[in-house]
Amino acid sequence: TAWTFGFSRTTSPGPHSTSPCRTTSSRSSPTMSCPASVACEPSTSTTTSSPRKLSVAPQFLPRSLRVADLAANQVMEIFPLTFGEKPALRSVYLHNNQLSNSGLPPDAFHGSEAITTLSLSSNRLSYLPPSLPPSLERLHLQNNLISKVPRGALSRQTQLRELYLQHNQLTDSGLDATTFSKLHSLEYLDLSHNQLTTVPAGLPRTLAILHLGRNRIRQVEAARLHGARGLRYLLLQHNQLGSSGLPAGALRPLRGLHTLHLYGNGLDRVPPALPRRLRALVLPHNRVAVLGPRDLAATPRLAELNLAYNRLASAHVHRRAFRRLRALRSLDLSGNQLTRLPMGLPSGLRTLRLQRNQLRMLEPEPLACLDQLRDLNLAHNRLRVGDIGPGTWHELQALQVRHAPVDHTVPRALPSPFLPQRVPNILVRG
């Protein structure tokens, strides 16, 4: 008989969302979501509610145990035979307890060689525990006090696919070039919300998603990324890259990079020499003030470009800045200092966000070729009734209805001979 032991006030952790590249942790359980390129397999277990909370784990559990759920208790100590010598054990949930390293013996999982999921998040661990099961595929260690991964602590986990270390106290000295190098199956690594100043060395080739947001990274070196040639999603938001932290060619080893997040880094220009296959470039809340004719030429496959809340003025956006972006479908320029629509917008554009600028007029020419545009947001600008030229909307046949309030004065600026055949999906406010 296979046993499931549950003494938890919450359900077991497991992936349950499909929005890209986001991990979160709550008091009840850790959750994650990932792009379609990374398999998301929910884990399940049977739990038993109880008004009492365990402070010590059971000393002996059945040898046939398959799932053990002790989450959301006050466990401070684990015994060798609590989870050890359990050849059928697959999943262990210990998140939201009070475990420190002294309460987790080195042989805690000895003889349990089938464990694939282990959750130790939201405890009091100060370093990554040694002697973890080599069979692990998912390891949750977020929300601890981890400042160091001891050398060799992950040397046997060659089947590990997902590793969560966000919301800890990791510094550069707490990692070395061998920390992740043996993880030959690793696809998802979350190191966000730590104290790193550089990209870790020794990243494995299999890595698809690397989350480094909200650290203190000041420099990205190409040498640190050579091993991670398979990386698809790189998240570097809220670091300290500034004007020189992402030099030309730093990301060149990442030839297959799909998405790059650089939100809130103090960048004053679009980084040069980005990977040519990049599909999404997310750069809001920086200091970009100029778009030259070649700033985006290196990324002709971009489908999404977000430059919201930068310092772009119309005089410093070159009329050929978007010339090479024939695949662009979504462009966000909201929250800048534009006084007129940019020229030379790609004809395949479907979404154009220009809210919260300083637009004072709308002319037909910038919109003339945008026959696939479906969503145009012009809210919170300085447009008035007479600022919209006749024929401005004439070519915008694809615009669709938006269920949002529209300033009652706007329709008077759109005489029926100049409206598209379909009701436009336009939000225009003063």
Secondary structure as GFF3:
##gff-version 3
##sequence-region A 1 430
A	DSSP	beta_strand	3	6	.	.	.	ID=ss1
A	DSSP	beta_strand	22	25	.	.	.	ID=ss2
A	DSSP	beta_strand	30	33	.	.	.	ID=ss3
A	DSSP	beta_strand	65	69	.	.	.	ID=ss4
A	DSSP	alpha_helix	80	83	.	.	.	ID=ss5
A	DSSP	beta_strand	91	93	.	.	.	ID=ss6
A	DSSP	three_ten_helix	101	103	.	.	.	ID=ss7
A	DSSP	beta_strand	117	119	.	.	.	ID=ss8
A	DSSP	beta_strand	138	140	.	.	.	ID=ss9
A	DSSP	beta_strand	162	164	.	.	.	ID=ss10
A	DSSP	three_ten_helix	172	174	.	.	.	ID=ss11
A	DSSP	beta_strand	188	190	.	.	.	ID=ss12
A	DSSP	beta_strand	209	211	.	.	.	ID=ss13
A	DSSP	three_ten_helix	222	225	.	.	.	ID=ss14
A	DSSP	beta_strand	233	235	.	.	.	ID=ss15
A	DSSP	beta_strand	259	261	.	.	.	ID=ss16
A	DSSP	beta_strand	280	282	.	.	.	ID=ss17
A	DSSP	beta_strand	304	306	.	.	.	ID=ss18
A	DSSP	three_ten_helix	314	316	.	.	.	ID=ss19
A	DSSP	beta_strand	330	332	.	.	.	ID=ss20
A	DSSP	beta_strand	351	353	.	.	.	ID=ss21
A	DSSP	alpha_helix	364	367	.	.	.	ID=ss22
A	DSSP	beta_strand	375	378	.	.	.	ID=ss23
A	DSSP	three_ten_helix	385	387	.	.	.	ID=ss24
A	DSSP	three_ten_helix	410	413	.	.	.	ID=ss25
A	DSSP	three_ten_helix	416	418	.	.	.	ID=ss26
A	DSSP	beta_strand	426	428	.	.	.	ID=ss27
###
